[in-house]
Amino acid sequence: MSFTVAFSSCQQQGNDLPCIDIRKNYPQKDVPLYEIADISYIHLSSNDNDYLYNGTIRAITKSTIVIADYDSGNILFFAHDGSPQLHFNRQGNGPNEYNRTRHLFYDEIVDDVFVIDDSKPVIQVYSSTGQHKREIFLPQGARINNDIISFDANSFLFYDAGIEYSRAKVGDFSEKSNIAPFYLISKEDGTVLDYFELPIAPLFLGVFIDEKIVYNRDLMVRLVKCPEGVLVCNPENDTVFLYNKERSLVPVFHKIPSVGSTTPKTYLNNIVDAGRYQFTTIHTARAGDVVPGRFPVKHYIRDKTTGEIFGQKIILPDYQGKEIIISPLNPRFSRYEGGYYFSLELLELKQAYSENKLGGKLKELVATLKDDDNNVFVLATFK
């Protein structure tokens, strides 16, 4: 069940493996979003104050959109036309409760709402009315931070962030300790269905803790859902792997030169695979820099049909001057079974409307919204 995968260069993986060479000066293109995706706008009704929220979409199913409110802990259910359906709140410190909704998944077929609270080694499962159904305990010592994916109807795939905390606690950042463990667990009872590791190589791009680590980096997105399975990546590997539905790891994308040979250190932050395109970001880790979010980053698009790579500049045609970043790191951009979604802040939209920067259906929608309304979402199905 346990295995480790390692690759170190494009040549070792075969010349046909898609590769981005960050030494090249790729041209930038202006790409209207409608040219690469079918788009629609959606607003979740706030006519009932119970359905106002500060948060974003956490799940989209065939008939339901689920929101987790950051402030109140409310979990809200809407129909696809934006009409409110149900809501519940089990926030608290008691049994069968959550402190915060770090991650949320919804299986509407069996009416299971999975809530992951990163302060607890357990996944709480509720019905859509808030009835507690069961607890799913993580493997001993495991911890979920940012990376967990609904792999299929029966299992979750997650990166065990507990190893990072244990390294920091004992100060062990040796090459031997530098592995990235991943678990596939049952959605029913937490049974471990599969386990694998990606090595982190001699270079460790960690966090700056008590001056033991000299590099800091932006948040790494190790897992990204795609139609064929899950894309898996670590910053030190320079390689994106597909963990496919047969539970095999296959290299699918690569970066050169290696992160260890670049000064300053540059790393690949996974890819978004959508339609005929792959979207990726290249980050720079700075020595001694302890403020995340201030690192240089470049965004690229690869056309899978032609192999062409160019700088990313995606334009939302109904919003003059608005550029959309498609990146694994963008917290307002995520995949659902039918495509992808990202949010537009209402305050920003109202300002743009007053400056006559909006057009088409987006302008028509914003004209109907109150100043204290919910945000607008863009749904995109890539061609």
Secondary structure, DSSP 8 states (H G I E B T S, - for coil): ---B-----HHHH-TTS-EEETTS---EEEEEHHHHEEEEEEE---SSGGG--SEEEEEE-SSEEEEEETTT--EEEEETTS-EEEEE--BSSSTT-BS--SEEEEETTTTEEEEE-TTSSEEEEE-TT--EEEEEE-STT---SS-EEEEETTEEEEE-THHHHHHHHHT---TTT-EEEEEEEETTT--EEEEEEEE--S-------TT--SEE------EEEETTEEEEE-TTT-EEEEEETTS-EEEEEEEES-GGG-SSEEEEEEEEEETTEEEEEEEEEEET---TT-S-EEEEEEETTT--EEEEEEE-TTBTT-EE---TT-TTEEEETTEEEEEE-HHHHHHHHHTT-B-HHHHHHHTT--TT---EEEEEEE-
